[in-house]
């Protein structure tokens, strides 16, 4: 275990924990949060990214209310100050590294809020993600993930709502190399059709936190995966690691998950659980694959914008709409939990019968 208090600040120079250093044009350093009430309602999420070699930072806050997803996007020039924890109206304070953080959203275009996150246990460190397309490094990063509790409020057009008692969720910190900023215009000779498969399932149970993720190739072979169980108040030595296997079904006509079954070989965790979706969040609300607000793009000294998304009328096969987080009930014979099934599938994936770049799943 190489995580330290310094890993909760945007100081990283390589995909390694803060103990090591280096440089890359596509280096990034990101905070992520999501939260929801015990029944899955009141979903909200935030992403905050620093891109040292692009000299840009951006932040996005998004939440669901009455069937619509409301988004606040912000981007600024970094001024080479990596310890600046503010992008326009959105700021982060680290009260206790690896444990307690606060996020503030100053009122902008009718959106405001504040919340505090407290971890349920020590965060897990996921295996380092290293993936190449031909000779080119596509990804090389590290992430730590932690479930926890939230308190706070969100205001929309002057209507303030406090977060429900028992609101919980997940936060993560990742740093390293991903495609960020403007795309590289130089084509890759002999590059195959893009193919990317990703699932991530942080789940809150009454007595602990379950984590599973997998990156598969187009044939369903995992190139990065891990399952972990974190009992409440666990320290770094109490975290259990193991393996899992997910069987997923797609909502017909989309590439969105319509539930699944996760089988685990993981001490302390259920052997099997099923996921049933109860809501959908579009990740473009946080800038992921957004055609205008994708991460690391330069918009000027400081630019903000509001975006409202009617979830019932989203085209599921537009590229920016493929990436979703489904709010799910996680059910076992012994107990039920609440959490997220995040999924992004681009290109062919033979286990689910996907052959082209954007063809949908079938009934």
C-alpha positions in Angstrom: 0.0 0.0 0.0 1.6 3.3 -1.1 -1.3 5.7 -0.5 -0.5 8.7 1.8 -2.1 11.9 2.9 -0.5 13.6 -0.1 -2.6 11.5 -2.4 -5.7 13.6 -1.5 -4.2 16.7 -3.1 -3.6 17.4 -6.9 0.2 17.2 -6.7 0.8 14.0 -8.7 3.3 13.9 -11.6 2.8 10.3 -12.7 0.2 7.5 -12.5 2.0 6.3 -9.4 1.1 7.5 -5.9 2.7 10.8 -4.7 5.9 9.0 -3.7 6.9 9.0 -7.4 7.1 11.8 -10.0 7.3 12.5 -13.8 5.6 14.3 -16.7 3.3 13.8 -19.7 1.2 16.1 -21.9 -2.0 14.1 -21.1 -1.4 14.0 -17.3 -4.5 14.7 -15.2 -5.5 14.8 -11.5 -9.2 14.4 -10.7 -11.7 14.4 -7.8 -15.1 12.6 -8.3 -18.1 12.4 -6.0 -21.6 10.9 -6.3 -24.4 10.6 -3.7 -28.0 9.5 -3.3 -30.6 9.0 -0.6 -31.1 5.5 0.9 -33.9 4.9 -1.6 -31.8 6.0 -4.6 -33.5 9.4 -5.1 -31.8 12.8 -5.0 -28.8 11.7 -7.1 -26.0 14.2 -7.5 -22.4 14.1 -8.7 -19.3 16.3 -9.2 -16.0 16.0 -11.1 -13.1 18.4 -10.6 -10.0 18.0 -12.9 -6.5 19.6 -13.1 -4.4 19.2 -16.3 -1.0 20.6 -15.4 0.6 20.5 -18.9 -2.5 22.0 -20.6 -2.6 24.7 -17.9 -6.3 24.2 -17.5 -8.7 23.1 -14.8 -12.4 22.3 -15.0 -15.3 21.3 -12.7 -18.8 20.0 -13.2 -21.7 19.6 -10.8 -24.9 17.7 -11.9 -28.0 16.4 -10.2 -31.4 14.9 -10.9 -34.6 16.5 -9.9 -38.1 15.6 -11.2 -36.9 13.7 -14.2 -34.4 16.2 -15.4 -30.6 16.4 -15.0 -29.3 19.8 -14.2 -25.6 20.6 -14.9 -23.2 23.4 -14.1 -20.0 23.4 -16.2 -16.9 25.5 -15.3 -13.5 25.8 -16.9 -10.5 28.1 -16.1 -6.9 28.6 -16.9 -4.8 27.1 -14.2 -2.0 29.6 -14.1 0.4 26.8 -13.2 -1.0 26.8 -9.6 -1.8 23.2 -8.9 -2.9 23.8 -5.3 -5.7 26.0 -6.4 -8.8 24.1 -5.4 -11.3 26.3 -7.2 -12.7 26.6 -10.7 -15.0 29.6 -10.8 -18.0 28.8 -8.5 -16.9 25.3 -7.6 -14.3 24.6 -4.8 -13.0 21.7 -2.8 -11.6 21.7 0.7 -9.7 18.8 2.2 -10.4 18.7 6.0 -8.8 15.4 6.8 -6.9 13.6 4.0 -8.4 10.3 3.0 -11.4 10.9 5.2 -13.3 14.2 5.1 -13.8 16.8 2.3 -16.2 19.6 1.6 -17.5 20.9 -1.8 -19.1 24.3 -2.3 -21.0 25.4 -5.4 -21.6 29.2 -5.3 -24.8 30.2 -6.9 -24.3 30.4 -10.7 -27.1 30.4 -13.3 -29.6 29.2 -10.7 -27.5 26.3 -9.3 -25.9 26.2 -5.9 -25.0 23.7 -3.2 -22.7 22.5 -0.5 -21.9 19.1 0.8 -19.5 17.3 3.1 -18.2 13.8 2.5 -17.0 11.5 5.3 -15.5 8.1 4.4 -16.8 4.9 5.8 -13.3 3.3 5.8 -9.9 3.7 4.4 -10.0 4.0 0.6 -9.1 1.1 -1.7 -6.2 1.4 -4.2 -7.3 -0.1 -7.6 -4.7 -1.8 -9.8 -2.8 0.6 -12.0 -4.6 1.0 -15.3 -2.2 0.6 -18.3 -3.6 0.2 -21.8 -2.0 0.8 -25.2 -3.5 1.1 -28.7 -0.7 -0.1 -30.9 2.5 1.6 -29.7 0.6 4.6 -28.1 -0.2 4.7 -24.4 -4.0 5.3 -24.2 -4.3 5.1 -20.4 -1.8 4.9 -17.5 -3.2 5.9 -14.2 -4.0 5.0 -10.6 -7.3 5.5 -8.7 -8.3 5.2 -5.1 -12.0 4.8 -4.3 -14.0 5.3 -1.0 -17.6 5.0 0.0 -19.0 7.4 2.5 -21.8 9.6 3.9 -22.9 13.0 2.8 -24.6 15.9 4.4 -25.5 19.2 2.6 -28.0 20.8 0.3 -28.7 21.7 -3.3 -30.6 24.7 -4.7 -32.2 25.0 -8.1 -33.6 28.3 -9.2 -34.0 29.4 -5.7 -35.6 26.2 -4.4 -33.3 24.7 -1.8 -33.5 21.0 -0.8 -31.5 19.5 2.1 -30.0 16.1 1.4 -32.0 13.2 2.9 -30.8 11.7 6.2 -28.6 8.7 5.4 -27.4 10.0 2.0 -24.4 8.0 1.0 -22.3 7.4 -2.1 -18.8 7.2 -3.4 -15.8 9.5 -4.1 -12.6 8.7 -5.9 -9.3 10.3 -6.7 -7.5 9.4 -9.9 -4.3 10.6 -11.5 -2.2 9.7 -14.4 -2.5 9.7 -18.2 -5.8 9.6 -20.1 -6.9 11.3 -23.4 -7.6 14.9 -22.3 -7.9 18.2 -24.0 -8.0 18.5 -27.8 -7.6 15.3 -29.7 -4.3 14.3 -31.3 -4.8 15.0 -35.0 -2.2 12.5 -36.1 -3.9 9.2 -37.1 -2.5 5.9 -35.9 -1.4 3.7 -38.8 -3.1 0.3 -38.8 -5.3 1.2 -35.7 -8.3 -1.1 -35.3 -11.9 0.1 -34.8 -12.1 1.7 -31.3 -13.2 -0.8 -28.7 -13.7 0.0 -25.0 -15.7 -1.8 -22.3 -15.9 -0.5 -18.7 -18.0 -1.3 -15.7 -17.7 0.1 -12.1 -20.0 -0.9 -9.2 -19.4 0.8 -5.8 -22.2 -0.4 -3.5 -23.2 0.6 0.0 -24.4 -2.1 2.4 -25.3 -1.6 6.0 -22.1 -3.1 7.3 -19.6 -2.2 4.6 -18.7 -1.2 1.1 -18.4 -3.4 -2.0 -16.3 -2.4 -5.0 -16.0 -4.2 -8.4 -14.7 -2.9 -11.7 -13.6 -4.4 -15.0 -12.1 -3.2 -18.3 -12.6 -5.9 -21.0 -11.3 -6.1 -24.6 -13.8 -6.7 -27.4 -13.8 -10.4 -26.8 -14.7 -10.1 -23.1 -11.2 -10.7 -21.7 -10.4 -8.5 -18.7 -7.2 -6.4 -18.9 -7.9 -4.7 -15.6 -10.3 -5.9 -12.8 -10.6 -6.1 -9.1 -13.2 -6.7 -6.4 -12.8 -5.4 -2.9 -14.7 -5.3 0.4 -14.2 -2.6 3.1 -15.9 -3.1 6.4 -17.0 0.1 8.2 -14.2 1.9 9.9 -11.6 -0.4 8.3 -8.0 0.7 8.1 -5.6 -0.1 5.3 -4.9 -3.6 6.7 -8.6 -4.6 7.0 -9.5 -4.3 3.3 -10.2 -7.6 1.5 -9.4 -8.1 -2.1 -10.6 -10.7 -4.5 -12.2 -11.3 -7.9 -15.6 -11.0 -9.6 -17.4 -11.8 -12.7 -20.3 -9.8 -14.1 -23.2 -10.9 -16.3 -24.9 -7.9 -17.8 -28.0 -7.4 -19.9 -28.6 -4.3 -22.1 -31.7 -2.2 -22.4 -33.0 -3.0 -25.9 -32.1 -0.3 -28.4 -29.3 1.1 -26.3 -25.9 0.3 -24.8 -27.1 1.1 -21.3 -27.1 -1.7 -18.7 -30.5 -3.0 -17.7 -29.3 -4.9 -14.7 -26.9 -7.8 -14.1 -25.5 -10.4 -11.8 -22.2 -10.2 -10.0 -20.5 -13.3 -8.7 -17.7 -12.8 -6.2 -14.8 -14.6 -4.7 -14.1 -12.1 -1.9 -13.8 -12.6 1.8 -16.5 -10.8 3.8 -18.7 -10.0 0.8 -21.8 -11.7 -0.6 -21.1 -14.6 -3.1 -23.6 -13.3 -5.6 -25.8 -10.2 -6.0 -28.2 -8.9 -8.6 -28.4 -5.3 -9.8 -31.8 -3.7 -10.6 -31.7 -0.2 -12.0 -34.0 2.5 -10.4 -32.6 5.5 -12.2 -30.1 6.8 -14.8 -27.5 9.6 -14.8 -25.8 10.8 -17.9 -22.1 11.2 -17.4 -21.8 13.9 -20.0 -23.3 16.1 -17.2 -19.8 15.9 -15.7 -18.0 16.5 -18.9 -17.3 12.8 -19.8 -17.3 12.5 -23.6 -19.2 15.8 -23.8 -18.9 17.4 -27.3 -18.3 20.9 -25.8 -17.3 20.3 -22.2 -15.0 17.3 -22.5 -12.3 17.3 -19.9 -9.2 19.5 -20.3 -10.5 21.7 -23.2 -9.4 25.3 -23.1 -12.4 27.7 -23.0 -10.6 30.9 -21.8 -9.6 32.5 -18.5 -13.0 31.5 -16.8 -16.2 30.3 -18.5 -19.3 28.8 -16.9 -22.5 27.4 -18.4 -25.7 25.7 -17.3 -27.1 22.7 -19.2 -30.5 21.0 -18.5 -31.0 17.4 -19.8 -34.4 15.9 -20.2 -33.6 12.3 -19.3 -36.7 10.8 -21.0 -35.7 12.3 -24.4 -32.0 11.4 -24.5 -30.9 9.6 -27.7 -29.1 6.6 -26.3 -26.9 6.0 -29.3 -25.4 9.4 -29.6 -21.7 9.0 -28.7 -21.9 11.5 -25.8 -24.9 9.5 -24.2 -23.3 6.1 -24.1 -21.6 6.7 -20.7 -24.0 6.3 -17.8 -24.3 5.6 -14.2 -27.4 3.5 -13.3 -28.6 3.9 -9.7 -29.2 0.3 -8.7 -30.6 -1.8 -5.9 -28.0 -4.5 -5.1 -29.9 -7.6 -3.9 -28.6 -10.7 -2.0 -30.5 -13.3 -0.1 -29.2 -11.8 3.2 -29.4 -8.1 2.6 -29.9 -5.4 0.0 -27.6 -2.5 -0.8 -27.8 0.7 -2.9 -25.2 1.9 -5.3 -24.1 2.5 -8.9 -23.6 0.4 -12.0 -21.5 2.6 -14.3 -21.0 1.4 -17.9 -19.4 2.6 -21.1 -19.2 0.5 -24.2 -17.7 1.9 -27.4 -17.2 -0.3 -30.5 -17.6 -4.1 -30.8 -18.1 -6.3 -27.8 -18.9 -9.9 -28.8 -20.3 -11.2 -25.4 -23.2 -8.8 -25.8 -23.6 -9.2 -29.5 -22.3 -5.8 -30.4 -20.4 -5.7 -33.7 -20.1 -2.1 -34.8 -19.1 1.2 -33.3 -22.6 2.2 -32.0 -25.0 -0.6 -32.8 -27.5 -1.1 -30.0 -28.2 -4.2 -27.8 -31.1 -6.4 -28.9 -34.1 -7.7 -26.9 
